[in-house]
Amino acid sequence: MYIELQSLELVFNLIASVH
């Protein structure tokens, strides 16, 4: 679960970076 949460946060950060 921890890994999944981290992955989600990473993806979110990536999207924010693209914006």
Secondary structure by P-SEA (a helix, b strand, c coil): caaaaaaaaaaaaaaaaac
